[in-house]
Structures are given as C-alpha cells and as structure tokens.
Amino acid sequence: IALHPRLMILGKPGAGKTTTLQYLALQCSNGTLQGDRIPVFIALRDWVTQAQTDSFDLEQYLNQAWSNCCTSLEQIQTALREGKIWLFLDGLDEVQDNLRQPLQRQIQKWVDAYPQLPMVMTCRLAAPDYHFRGFTYMEVADFDPSQITTFIQKWFLAIHPTSPENGLEQAQQFLEELQKRENQPIRELAVTPILLHLTCLVFQERGAFPKKRSRLYQHGLDILLVQWDAIRGIHRCSTQDLLSLPDRLNILSQLAAKMFERGRYFFEKTEVLTVIVEYLATLPNRSTDPETLWIESAAILQTIVMHHGLLVERAQGVYSFSHLTFQEYLTARKFFTQSLAKVPYSSNSYALDQLAHYVADSRWQDVITLTLELLPNAQSLLKLMEQQTTALVTHEPVLQTILQWTHRKSEQVSTPHQPAAVQAFYLSLILDQSLDLALAIDSSLTFDLHPELALDWELLHLLTLAQSLILTPQLQQGFTLCFAFDLEQRFAMATALKQDLQPLLEPLMNAIVSLTTLQNWCVTEGDRWLAQLRHILIQHRDIGHQWQLTTTQQERLRQYYRTTLFLTTCMGQNSQSVSINSAPTTLTLHQTACFTGA
C-alpha cells in the first residue's frame, strides 16, 4: 500500500475481497494504517442503487454523507486534492450493466482530477474489461495449507465457545478427513474462504464431506435455511413455518434465475414480493386473496432476510443475495428442476436449451458448471453446448478454413499427442494465446513440447520478428532476427527447408551494418524478402498463412477458443473426451474415458 497507493484487488467469488477492503478501512480508522487519512468505504452496488443520476458526483456524495459533521464542500475538495481521504470502492463487477460504464468513466475522472487521492477497489477476477490508468492490479491469494488449518481451528473454537476442548477435537477430525485421498476435491475448494466456511458448516452438521461443489452448496443452503439456528442452540417461532424448505428454495431459485438472466444482482422489494406471491398462488390450499398473499409474502421475505443470511437488504427496500455464489447456485438449481419437468424456461425454449445459449458468456459459466453437476445425465446439456459452440463459427467461411487448417496440420505432424490437442496448439499460435486448451485436452504437453510443434512455434516466431523489423527497423531487432535463424542446432530440419532459408540470412546480415543501411534495405527489399520467407514457411511447413481477419472475426475466433476451453473443461469434469474435427469444425462428444493421454 505504501508503494502502490492505487490498487485494484481482484479475486474469485468468496475469496475475501470485501473482507480485505473492510479490514484496511478499519485499520485506517483506528490509526494503525495510514492514520493521517480519513477512510471512506463505498459499496458501489448500494451507491448506484441510491443515486438518482448516473453522474456519481463523489464530492456531493461526501458532502451529503458528512452533512452532520460541520464540513463544507470546499473542505472536502481540499481533502480530496491533498490525498487526506482514503477511498475504498467495493464490488465494481456487481454494478448493473447500464450504470457500469458511466461509473467507470467517473472513477477515471477522480483518478485524473485528484492525483494524490489513494484508492483501493475490488472486482471479480472474471471481469477483464475493467482497466484504469494508474492502478496496480493484485489478486487475493488462495488460502495455503497453514492458513486453512488456522481458519478451521478458529472456526470450530467459535462454534464451541463454552467447550474449547470439543472445538479443537472436531477441528482435528475435520483436518484428518480433509487429508484423505477421496476428499481431494474438497481440499481444492477449501482454498476459498466462503467455500471453506460452507464446508465447515456441512461437516459440523453431517460429519462428512460432499463430493461435488453443488452438493456442498446444497448442504450449506440446507443449513442456512433450516439448521443454523439449531446448531447455535437458538429456537425461533416465526413465519418460516409457513413454508417448507423446498418451497423456500424454489422461491429463492426463481428470484435468483430471473434476476441473473437480466444481469441484475440487486432488486426492489416489490420484485421480490411479486415472485413470492406468484409462487404462493401455485400452492394448494392457499388463499387466493391478493391482499392476503401480499401480507404473507412480506412475512416470508422478512423471515428469509432475518434468519437465513441469504438475502440482504442493501438499502431501504433494495435486496440482493448475500453472496453472488448463492445466486449462481440457485439459478443453476432452477434450470435443473425445470429440465427434469421439461418445463419451458421461456416462451419458445426449454430450460437446458436456454442455458446452452449462454455458453459463450463468461458470466454464466459457473451456473452452467453447477447445472452439469446437478443433472443425473449431463450429456444432453453438453451436446447443446457443443452445438452453440459450433454456431460461433458456422457462418464464417474464413474461420471454417482456419479450423480445417488446424485439422490438416494435426495430420501432417507426427507427434505422440492427441490430434485434438495438436489442433488446439495451432489455434493458439494463430490467436497468440497460451496453450491452455491444448493442455486441457492432453496434459502430456505440459512436460515437453514435441520437436515438430516446437519447430513450427520457432518458425512462426521468426516470421513475427521479421514482420516487426520491416515495419520498424532497429539494429537490435535485426540482430535478434539473425539469431532466430539459428535453428539447426536445436531441430532436425528437412534439408530442403534449410537450403531455402539459408539464402535469406545473408542479405539480412549485410543490411544490419548500420541503422541507415538497415532502414534503406527494409524500404527497398523488405517486403519482397518477407514474402519470400512466408512462402518458404507455407511451402515446407504449411504455416505462416495470411488469414486477413477483420476485428470482428478475430474476436469471434477468440470467443470460440475461450468457449471451447470451457466446454473441454466441462467434458473433463463429466468424463467425456474431446476431439476437434474439421467437419464440423468444433468439439465432438464421445462416450470414452476422459482425456486419455498418448
């Protein structure tokens, strides 16, 4: 914080971003950290809800908030200019879509207008479009094993405040179970605070761990909705007896799904009550009187908010789920239950068809993953997702040609890797992406890149260096390109390829005797020399093609890559193997073991 006064703290859902921000604000407030400043903590989701305009005037906001503190607008402006205020902005990704862009522009204006103003902001990791000048980006680290142990011990001690011996004993039992081989998936989840907390809740109640993340959420919600008061020895007589646990889950699922599909994470009280009224009207032996239903709905809402911790009143009459993870799980549960009953989710599509349409939207990927876990047979949804992935490139002939080329390359090179992984490797080279997709299909690529693939990688790197040199001639670039031609020491190259590349090196070396000579050569001979290099690579290795994609086509191909990676991961988690074919140019499901290596 001393070195980087403006931080963007990124993290997964439940990683502790808000907790970290609150901790920093409290440390500032009590003088332990940056004690000469005034901490201002703003939950962005709440602020934009309360704001009557999209101008988001920070000075007016502080002036109104401190109206009882005898501060003037001029004093606030001075404090902002001199950096006497420490601004904490929580949950940028939770702001509704139509207000996010104007809010981002306003935040950047604050950054530019008050260069001395320190700021810390939080945002979900899966939000790559949020970039601000002057910020350092950091990620909340996962818990390491020692931190997990500390958390568990303190958690069970807090559960047994009058019997610390029992708390430590149960913590030890938890840790022993956690280390068992069959509980490896739970250990992977336990690195995130919210999931570790839910795991502790489930273990406290059941004495065992679920195998799937969806089961963990299911048990956790069961505890929050029914068992949590009993665990703490609290007995209530309330309106929660009006509805059974399945009814409450159904109401929450309907609310979660409706709002999530609209891209909304907060909602007015009337919207929540309307969902409850609509559900109550479907139950047998219930009053049909609208006024009675509305009163009962208000009582049910009050119960859920007061006792379960799933819905939170963020502002007067404005609600949200206490954590986005819960909204995502309940949305998945809605699609799951509707798919079992074959109930249309919208007027013209069934639930799984509708869900599959979101496969390319990163915001929906956790919902899709959870739905796949809930389904007794995930193949139907995976097939629908496959069809939607195919549709991304179906009507783009040039993208079809590229995918056919990757298929051709997988047949040309002789490697021990799976053909689909080789196709993914060449697709990564075109897009200048990491090898995540290839590794997801064939993990053996992790240990050693086959010489055939490595040679093509280096030759394309050589072509990239040459293009950069011709465009902006620099002596250092020229020397780097010359060294890149030295491939014979590392690769067993075909004689014809070596003989054709060799004549290109001499004129390049002659040109880099001085910057002027190099610049003149690039102008007079560069394009012809580069075209010759490209022709050699195409002729001998079938690489270096000029695809000439438009910006839209490039983005569509990247979207196809990202979606294919997500679909591949889902197939792996559901024991499906994958191959990338040229016709159709997309993933194809097979009833075989998951990603068998070479």
N, C-alpha and C positions, 0 to 999 in steps of 0.2 A: 504493500500500500504506500509505503514511503517512496518507492521508486516509480510506481505507476499509479498516479492519482486518479486515473480514469480507467475503470475496469469493467469488462463485460464478463459476468460469471455464467458460464454455460453448464448444463447438466441434464441428465435424464430425468424423467418424472420421478419424484420422490428421492432425488439424490441429496437434497438438503440445501437447495439454493436459497429458499426463503428463510430457512433457519439460520444459514450463514449470514444473510443480509441483516436479519434481526439482531443477531449476536454482535455484528460490527456496530450497528446503531446503538445498542445498549452500552457497549464498551466506550463509545464516544460520549454517550450521555453521562456516564459515571466518571469520565475523565481519564480512563485507563488508556484510551487510544484517541489521538488527535483531540485532546481535551479542550483545545482552544477554539474548537468549531462547534456549530450548532447542528445536530443531526436532524435531517428531515426524511422521514420514511414515507414513501408513497406507493401504495398498491395500485398499479396502473389500471388494472381491471376495474377497481372501485372508482377511481378518479374519472375515467372516461364515462362511466355509468352516471355519475353525478353531474358531470359537466353538461351545460345546456348548449354548448357550441363545440366545434372542432378546432378552436383556436388554441386551447390548452395554454393559457397565459399563466406561467409559473409565478410571476410577481403578484398578480391578482389573487392567485390561489393562496400564497403565503400571507398576503395582506388580510384575506378573509379568515384564514385559519388562526392568525395571531391577533385577531381584532380585539381580544381582551388583554393583550399584553402591552398595550401602550406603544406599539411600534408603528412607524409611519412607512409609507410606500418608499420614500426616499432612503430611509434607513435599510430597508430590505434590499433595495437596488445596490446600495453601497456594500452591504454584506455579501451579495452575490458577486459583485465585481472584485472584491478583495479576497474572495475564497473563504469567508468566515462561516459559510454554510456548507455542510457535507450532505450531498443529495444521494439518497438511496431509492432506486426505482425498481420495483419488483414485478416480474411477470410480463415482460413485453409481449411474449407469444400468446398471452391469454386475452389480449385486447381483441375485440371483434374486428372482422376483416375491414369493414368500411371506414373504421376510425384508425386503423393501424398506420396507414401511410401518412395521414396528416400528423399523427403523433410522432412518428419517426422524423418527419421534417422539422417539427417543433423542437424535438430533443437536439437535433443537429444545430438548430439556431441557438439554443442555450450554450452548446459547446463552443460555437464560434463567438457568441456575444460575451461570454464570461470565461476567458481562457484560464483564470485562476480557480474556477469552481471545481472542486473534486467531486466525482460521481462514481457510484457503483451501481451497475444494472444487472438484472438476472434475466435469463431467457432459456427456453428449452433447447437442447442440443440439436434437435431435428428442425431447426429454423435457420437455414443457411443464408437467407436474404437480408438478415439484419446486420448491416455493416455501418459503422460510424467512424468518422475520422478522429484520430487522436486517442482511440481506446486500445487498451491491451486486452486480448481475449484469453480467458482462462477457463478451465473445466474443473468442476468439482470431482475430485478423485473418488473412486470407489473405496469402500472400507477394505483395509488389509486384514489379514487373519488376527493380528493382535487387537485391532480396533473392534472387530466383530466379537471377540471374546469379552472385551471390556463392556461393550454395549449389552451383551447378553447377561453378564453378571449384574450390571446395574439395573437392567430391566426386571429381572426376577427378584432382586432385592426390593425394588419399588413395589412389586406385586405383593410381597410378604413383609410389610413394614414392621409388624409385631413379631415376626419369626424369621430373622435373617438366616438361621440355620437351614430352614426349609427352602428359602430362596436360593441359597448357594448350592444346595443339593439338587434342586431342579435345574439350575443353570448348568451344573456339571452333567446331568443327564442329557440336557439339550445338546451340549457340546459333543458328548460321546456319540449321540445319534447323528449329529451333523457330519462327523468324520467318516461314517460308514460309506462304503463304495456306492451302495444303491441310492444314497442321498446326495450324490454329486450335483444333480440339477438344483437342489435346494441350496447347496453351497454357492453355486453360481448366482442365484437370486439374492443371497444374503449380503452381497456387497453393496446393495442399495438400501438406505435406511428404512424407507417405507415398507419394502418387501421383507426386510429382516424383522421389522415390528410386527407385520402381519403373521410372519412365521412363528414368532414368539406367542402371539395370540392363539394361533391354531394349536401349537404344542401345549400351551397351558390348558387348553380345553380338551384336547384329544390325546395327548401323549404320543403323537406320531406326526410324520410329515406327509403331505400330499406329493404326488409325483409331477404334476403339471402346474404351471403358473395359474391357469384358470381355476384349478381346484383350490389353490391357495387363496385366490380372491373369493371364491365361493365360500370356503370355510370362514375366511376373515369377515365377509359380509354377514354370514350367519351369526357370528359372534357379536359384531357391532349392532345388528338389528335385534338380537334376542338375548345373547348370553353375557354381554359385557357387564351389565348391572349385577347379574348373579355372581360373576367372577369377583366383583368388588364387594359383594355382600350387601347390595342395595336392592330393595324391593319397592316397586312403584305400583300405584293404582292409577292408570291413566287411560287415555283414549287409544293407546296402542292395541288394546284388546278388541277394538272394533274390527281389526283386520288381521288375517293370518300372515305368517312370514311369506308364503308365496304371493299373496296379494300385494304386500308391501314391495316385494321385489319386482313384481310386474309393473306397479305404478312407477317405481324408480327407473325401471328399464325403458318404459315408454317415454318418460320425460328425458332420460339420457339420450335415447336414439333420436328423438325429434329435434332436440337442440344441437346434437352433434352433427346431424346431417345439414343443419343450417349454418354450421360453423360458429355456433354460439356456446359460450361457457358460462354465461350468466343469464338470468331470465326473471321477468317480473312475477310478482306473487300471483297475479291473475292467471298467468300462463300455467303456473304450477297447479293452481286450484282447478283450472279447466281440465287438465289431464286427470286429476283425481276424480272429479265429477264424472267425466266420461267413463272412467273405469268402474266407479261405483254403480253407474247406471246399467252396467252389464251383469252385475251380480244378482243372483236370485234372492227373492225375499227382501229386497231393499226398497226403501221409499222412492217413489218417482217424483216427489215434490221437489222442484228445483231449489227452493229456499232451504229445505232440509238437507239436500245433498251438498249445497254450498257450505252450510254450517258444519256438517260432518267432515267435509274436505278440509276446512280450515283447522279443525281439531286434529285431524290426521297429520297435516303439514306441521303443526306446532309440535306434535309428538316426535316426528322424524327429526326435526331440527334440534329439539331439546335433548333427546335421549340417545340418538344413534350416531351423531357426528358425520353423517354422510352428506346432508345438505346444510349449508351455512348461509345465514343472512348477511351478505357482504355490505349492503347499505339498506336503508329503510325500504322494505318491500322489494328488494332485489336479492336473488338467491343464486347459488352455484353449488356444485358438488365440492366437498371439502378438498378433494384432490382429483386431478384430471384422470388419474389411473382408474378411479372408481367409475367415472363417466364412461371411459373406454370399455371397461369390462361389462358394465350394464348394457351398453349399446350392443356389444357382441352377444350378450345373453338374449337380447331382443331378436336379433337376426336368427339366432339358434332356435329359439322357441317357435318363431314363425315358420322356419324352414321345416320343422317337424310336423307342423299342422298344415303345411302347404298354403299358408295364408298370404295373399298378395301384400307386399310392403307398400306398393303404390298402385295406382290405377291400372298399370299395364305391365307390371313385372313382379315376379316372386322374390322373396327375401334374398336368396343366395344370388340370383341374377343381378339384383340391385347392388348387393355388396361387391360382387366381382367387378362392377363398373368403376369402383374406387381403387382398383389395384395399383394404378399409376400415381395415386395421390398419397404422398408420404404421411399425411396426417391420419390416414385410415389404416396404416399398416399394422399398428398394434391391435386395432379392432379386428382386422382380418386374421391375424395370428391367433388371437384368443378364440375367435369363432371356430377356426380349424381345430383347436384343442377340444372344444365343446362338442363338435359333431361326432357321432358314432362312426361315420364313414366320411372322411374328408375328400375323397376322390372327386365327388361331384363339384364341389366348390373349386378345387384345384383345376379341374377341367375348364370351368367357366373363367377362372383367372387366366388360364393359358390362352383361351380364345380372345380375351380382352388384350392380352399382351401382343398377340398376333395382329390385332386390329391396329396397333400403333404404327405398323409399317406396311400394312396390306396395300394401301393406296398410294404408296410412294415407290415408283419403279426404281429410282436410284438407290434407295435403301434396300430394296429387294436384291439389287445387283451386288451391293456390298456384302450382304449376308450370304449370297451364293458364292462370292469370292472367298469368304472365310471357310465355307464348306469345302471349296476346291483346295484351299491351302491345307486343310486338315488331312486331305487325301494325298497331297503331294509330299509332305514332310513325313519322315519315318521316325516316330518317337514312341516311347512306351506309355505316353499319357492317353487319357480318354479323348476320342475325337472331339467331343463337345467342349472339353477344356481347351483344346488347341484352337477351336473356332473362337472361343471366348478370349483367348490370348491375342489373336489377331484383331478382334474387335476392339480390345483395349488399346492396341497400338494406334488404330485409326483415331480413337477418341482421346488419346493421351491420358488414359485412365490408369488407375492401379490395377493389379491382377486379381482383385477380389473375386470377380465372377469365375475366373479360371480356377482359382484356389477352392472356391466353394464346390465346384464340380469334381475336381481331382486334387486332393490335398498333397499328393506327391510332388506337385510343382513347387511346394514350399521349400523343399530340401535342395533341389538342384534344377536349374533351367537347362533343358536338353540343348546340346550344341546346335542343332538345326534351328531351334527357336531363338537361341542366343545370337546366332549369326544374323538372322533377319532383324532382330532387335538392333544390333550394332549397325547394320547397313542402313536402316531407316534413320538411326541417329546421325549417321554420316550424311544422309540426304538433308536432314534438318539443319545441320551445321552449314552445309553448302548453301542452302536457301538463305540462311541468316547472313552469311558472308556476302553473297551477291547483293543483298538488299542494303546492308550497312557495312561496308568494308572496313575492317580493322586488322592491324597486323597480328594481334594476339589471336583473333578468330582464325586468321589464316594458318598460324602455327598449329592451333588446336585441330583444324581440319586435316592438316598434313599428318599429324599423329594418329588421327582416327582412321587413316588409310592403312595403318599397320595392323592388318587383320590376320596375316598368315601365321604369326606366332601363336595365335590363340585358337584358330579354327582350321579345320581340314576343308579348305575351299576347293571347288572344282577348278580344274586347270583353265578352262575357257573363261570363267569369271575372273580369275587372277589376271589372265592375259588382257582382258578388256579393260580392267580397272587401272592397270599399270600406266598406260599412256595418259591418263587423266592427271596423274600425280606430278609429272614433270612440268607442265605449263603452270600449275599452281605454285610449285616451289620457285619457279623463275619469277613469278609475279610478286612474291612477298619479300623482295629485297628492300622495298621501301613502301611507305604508305601511298605515295603518289603513283608508283608503278602498279600497286595492287588496285587502287581506285580506277585507274585507266583500264586495266585488264578486266575488271568487273563490268565496266560500262561497255567495252567493245567485244569481249569474248564471254562474259559471264553467263548470259542466258543460253548461248549455244552449248557451253561446257556443262551447265546444269541439266539441259535437256538430254545431253549425251549420257550423263550419269544416271538420270532417271530411266532412260531407255535400257541401259545395261541391267539395272535392277529389275525392271519388268521382264526383260528377256530371259534372264538367268534365274531369278528367284520369284517372279510374279508378285513383286511388291513395289511400292512407290507410285501407285496409280494416282492420278489427279481426279478425285471424285467431284470436286467443284460443288460442294453442298452449299445451299443457302443457309442463312442463320436459322431459319425455321426448321430446315431438315437436320441441321446439326443438333439442335435442341431435341428434336423428335428422336433421333438416334440415341442421344444420351438418356432420354427418358426410357427408351426401350432397354438400354443397358441396365439402368437402375431397377426397372421393373423386373427384368429377367433375373437380376441378382436376388431381389426379394422373393420372387417365385421359386427360384432354386433353393433358397434357404427354407422356405415353407415345405417344399418337397422333401428336403432332407429331414426335417423335423417330423414328417409324416411318412417316412420310409418309402419314398418314391425316388427313382433315379431319373436322370435327365439327359437328353441329348439335344443339340441344336442342329436342325436339318435345314437344307437349302429350300426344300419344298415340302410343307410350308416352312418359311424361314422363322421359326420360333421354337419354343420348347415343346417336347412331346413326352407325355407320361408313359411309363412302363411299369408293369407290376413285377419289379425286380428289387433286389436289395438296394439299400441306399448308398449311392456313390461308391461302388466298389472300385478300388484303385487298379492300376495296371497289374 
